[in-house]
Amino acid sequence: MSRVINPESSGKERTQKAKGIVKAIRELMTQTEPNQLSKDLAAYIAISLNDIYETIDVSVVAWEKRGYWLKADRFRLDWEWTEQFARQMKEFVLKEDWAGVALLSTKIAQKFQNVQITAKNRIGEPWVGAWKKLRQ
């Protein structure tokens, strides 16, 4: 019997979300003043960071089954910041604290500095409607 391969793995989802966040930060930094697009971008960043945080435990389950506790713990520590930054970004967006959003966005961009996005990417604009989703 052959193995079943899941094409929608948590690692792939993390990579897609990271690329979306980087693109959203780039777009957010071009904004001259806060508007609806700025709210959508910042909300998308908060939602995506939370989504990334939720994929961490799914990823380490296989390592823990095999007894790779150190590897699993190190992986958790490497991605632990996403929960805190997601919470902070959500607070800043809901309070419309744009100075806080800008400062936190630069910190997030530093964490994702190794993420490469080509000029002809297929990411699109996943942030459309994120503000509405965040407020629910």
C-alpha positions as YAML, in Angstrom:
chain: A
units: angstrom
residues:
- id: 1
  name: MET
  ca: [0.00, 0.00, 0.00]
- id: 2
  name: SER
  ca: [1.38, 3.44, -0.87]
- id: 3
  name: ARG
  ca: [1.54, 6.48, 1.38]
- id: 4
  name: VAL
  ca: [-1.13, 9.11, 1.19]
- id: 5
  name: ILE
  ca: [0.42, 12.53, 0.67]
- id: 6
  name: ASN
  ca: [-1.49, 15.56, 1.84]
- id: 7
  name: PRO
  ca: [-0.91, 18.41, -0.65]
- id: 8
  name: GLU
  ca: [-2.33, 20.94, 1.82]
- id: 9
  name: SER
  ca: [0.22, 20.44, 4.59]
- id: 10
  name: SER
  ca: [0.65, 22.84, 7.46]
- id: 11
  name: GLY
  ca: [4.15, 23.72, 6.22]
- id: 12
  name: LYS
  ca: [2.81, 24.73, 2.84]
- id: 13
  name: GLU
  ca: [0.06, 26.77, 4.48]
- id: 14
  name: ARG
  ca: [2.67, 28.52, 6.66]
- id: 15
  name: THR
  ca: [4.73, 29.38, 3.58]
- id: 16
  name: GLN
  ca: [1.72, 30.76, 1.71]
- id: 17
  name: LYS
  ca: [0.64, 32.83, 4.70]
- id: 18
  name: ALA
  ca: [4.18, 34.15, 5.18]
- id: 19
  name: LYS
  ca: [4.34, 35.27, 1.56]
- id: 20
  name: GLY
  ca: [0.93, 36.89, 1.88]
- id: 21
  name: ILE
  ca: [2.05, 38.73, 5.01]
- id: 22
  name: VAL
  ca: [5.21, 40.00, 3.33]
- id: 23
  name: LYS
  ca: [3.22, 41.24, 0.35]
- id: 24
  name: ALA
  ca: [0.66, 42.88, 2.66]
- id: 25
  name: ILE
  ca: [3.42, 44.62, 4.64]
- id: 26
  name: ARG
  ca: [4.97, 45.94, 1.43]
- id: 27
  name: GLU
  ca: [1.59, 47.26, 0.33]
- id: 28
  name: LEU
  ca: [0.89, 48.71, 3.79]
- id: 29
  name: MET
  ca: [4.18, 50.61, 3.79]
- id: 30
  name: THR
  ca: [3.22, 52.36, 0.54]
- id: 31
  name: GLN
  ca: [0.06, 53.81, 2.11]
- id: 32
  name: THR
  ca: [0.32, 57.54, 2.76]
- id: 33
  name: GLU
  ca: [-2.65, 57.73, 5.11]
- id: 34
  name: PRO
  ca: [-4.93, 55.18, 6.80]
- id: 35
  name: ASN
  ca: [-7.93, 54.12, 4.74]
- id: 36
  name: GLN
  ca: [-10.05, 51.00, 4.19]
- id: 37
  name: LEU
  ca: [-7.21, 49.25, 2.35]
- id: 38
  name: SER
  ca: [-4.88, 49.92, 5.30]
- id: 39
  name: LYS
  ca: [-7.42, 48.37, 7.66]
- id: 40
  name: ASP
  ca: [-7.76, 45.31, 5.41]
- id: 41
  name: LEU
  ca: [-3.98, 44.90, 5.13]
- id: 42
  name: ALA
  ca: [-3.32, 45.18, 8.87]
- id: 43
  name: ALA
  ca: [-6.26, 42.89, 9.69]
- id: 44
  name: TYR
  ca: [-4.99, 40.33, 7.17]
- id: 45
  name: ILE
  ca: [-1.57, 40.36, 8.82]
- id: 46
  name: ALA
  ca: [-3.15, 39.73, 12.24]
- id: 47
  name: ILE
  ca: [-5.37, 36.91, 10.95]
- id: 48
  name: SER
  ca: [-2.53, 35.25, 9.02]
- id: 49
  name: LEU
  ca: [-0.15, 35.36, 11.97]
- id: 50
  name: ASN
  ca: [-2.80, 33.64, 14.06]
- id: 51
  name: ASP
  ca: [-3.32, 31.05, 11.30]
- id: 52
  name: ILE
  ca: [0.42, 30.38, 11.25]
- id: 53
  name: TYR
  ca: [0.43, 29.93, 15.03]
- id: 54
  name: GLU
  ca: [-2.37, 27.36, 14.74]
- id: 55
  name: THR
  ca: [-0.33, 25.23, 12.29]
- id: 56
  name: ILE
  ca: [2.59, 24.79, 14.67]
- id: 57
  name: ASP
  ca: [1.15, 21.99, 16.81]
- id: 58
  name: VAL
  ca: [-0.03, 20.13, 13.72]
- id: 59
  name: SER
  ca: [3.54, 20.16, 12.41]
- id: 60
  name: VAL
  ca: [5.22, 18.86, 15.56]
- id: 61
  name: VAL
  ca: [2.84, 15.96, 16.24]
- id: 62
  name: ALA
  ca: [4.80, 13.63, 13.94]
- id: 63
  name: TRP
  ca: [8.09, 14.55, 15.59]
- id: 64
  name: GLU
  ca: [6.67, 13.95, 19.05]
- id: 65
  name: LYS
  ca: [5.35, 10.53, 18.01]
- id: 66
  name: ARG
  ca: [8.90, 9.57, 17.05]
- id: 67
  name: GLY
  ca: [10.37, 10.97, 20.25]
- id: 68
  name: TYR
  ca: [12.05, 14.04, 18.74]
- id: 69
  name: TRP
  ca: [11.10, 16.23, 21.69]
- id: 70
  name: LEU
  ca: [13.97, 18.70, 21.32]
- id: 71
  name: LYS
  ca: [13.23, 19.28, 17.65]
- id: 72
  name: ALA
  ca: [9.54, 19.80, 18.39]
- id: 73
  name: ASP
  ca: [10.25, 22.22, 21.24]
- id: 74
  name: ARG
  ca: [12.77, 24.18, 19.18]
- id: 75
  name: PHE
  ca: [10.24, 24.48, 16.35]
- id: 76
  name: ARG
  ca: [7.60, 25.74, 18.77]
- id: 77
  name: LEU
  ca: [10.03, 28.32, 20.15]
- id: 78
  name: ASP
  ca: [10.94, 29.47, 16.63]
- id: 79
  name: TRP
  ca: [7.30, 30.27, 15.84]
- id: 80
  name: GLU
  ca: [6.06, 31.31, 19.28]
- id: 81
  name: TRP
  ca: [6.29, 35.01, 18.41]
- id: 82
  name: THR
  ca: [3.42, 34.71, 15.90]
- id: 83
  name: GLU
  ca: [0.80, 34.43, 18.64]
- id: 84
  name: GLN
  ca: [2.02, 37.52, 20.48]
- id: 85
  name: PHE
  ca: [2.38, 39.60, 17.30]
- id: 86
  name: ALA
  ca: [-1.06, 38.49, 16.06]
- id: 87
  name: ARG
  ca: [-2.65, 39.61, 19.32]
- id: 88
  name: GLN
  ca: [-0.81, 42.95, 19.30]
- id: 89
  name: MET
  ca: [-1.64, 43.63, 15.65]
- id: 90
  name: LYS
  ca: [-5.31, 42.88, 16.29]
- id: 91
  name: GLU
  ca: [-5.35, 45.34, 19.20]
- id: 92
  name: PHE
  ca: [-3.63, 48.05, 17.17]
- id: 93
  name: VAL
  ca: [-5.97, 47.59, 14.21]
- id: 94
  name: LEU
  ca: [-9.14, 47.63, 16.29]
- id: 95
  name: LYS
  ca: [-7.95, 50.75, 18.16]
- id: 96
  name: GLU
  ca: [-6.78, 52.23, 14.83]
- id: 97
  name: ASP
  ca: [-3.34, 52.88, 16.34]
- id: 98
  name: TRP
  ca: [-1.46, 53.28, 13.05]
- id: 99
  name: ALA
  ca: [1.86, 54.14, 14.69]
- id: 100
  name: GLY
  ca: [1.68, 50.81, 16.53]
- id: 101
  name: VAL
  ca: [0.72, 49.01, 13.32]
- id: 102
  name: ALA
  ca: [3.71, 50.53, 11.49]
- id: 103
  name: LEU
  ca: [6.15, 49.66, 14.28]
- id: 104
  name: LEU
  ca: [4.88, 46.10, 14.62]
- id: 105
  name: SER
  ca: [4.87, 45.66, 10.83]
- id: 106
  name: THR
  ca: [8.59, 46.40, 10.73]
- id: 107
  name: LYS
  ca: [9.21, 43.81, 13.46]
- id: 108
  name: ILE
  ca: [7.18, 41.24, 11.51]
- id: 109
  name: ALA
  ca: [9.03, 42.11, 8.30]
- id: 110
  name: GLN
  ca: [12.33, 41.43, 10.09]
- id: 111
  name: LYS
  ca: [11.08, 37.99, 11.14]
- id: 112
  name: PHE
  ca: [10.13, 37.23, 7.51]
- id: 113
  name: GLN
  ca: [13.23, 38.78, 5.94]
- id: 114
  name: ASN
  ca: [14.18, 35.49, 4.25]
- id: 115
  name: VAL
  ca: [10.81, 35.11, 2.50]
- id: 116
  name: GLN
  ca: [11.24, 35.69, -1.23]
- id: 117
  name: ILE
  ca: [8.39, 36.84, -3.46]
- id: 118
  name: THR
  ca: [8.89, 36.99, -7.20]
- id: 119
  name: ALA
  ca: [7.67, 39.94, -9.24]
- id: 120
  name: LYS
  ca: [5.19, 37.70, -11.06]
- id: 121
  name: ASN
  ca: [3.61, 36.04, -8.05]
- id: 122
  name: ARG
  ca: [0.19, 34.45, -7.84]
- id: 123
  name: ILE
  ca: [-0.63, 35.64, -4.36]
- id: 124
  name: GLY
  ca: [-3.22, 38.15, -5.49]
- id: 125
  name: GLU
  ca: [-4.90, 40.28, -2.83]
- id: 126
  name: PRO
  ca: [-5.92, 37.89, -0.05]
- id: 127
  name: TRP
  ca: [-6.48, 40.79, 2.35]
- id: 128
  name: VAL
  ca: [-9.72, 41.94, 0.73]
- id: 129
  name: GLY
  ca: [-12.44, 41.78, 3.40]
- id: 130
  name: ALA
  ca: [-10.03, 40.96, 6.24]
- id: 131
  name: TRP
  ca: [-11.11, 43.99, 8.31]
- id: 132
  name: LYS
  ca: [-14.69, 42.76, 8.33]
- id: 133
  name: LYS
  ca: [-13.56, 39.23, 9.23]
- id: 134
  name: LEU
  ca: [-11.38, 40.49, 12.09]
- id: 135
  name: ARG
  ca: [-14.21, 42.44, 13.71]
- id: 136
  name: GLN
  ca: [-16.52, 39.42, 13.81]
...
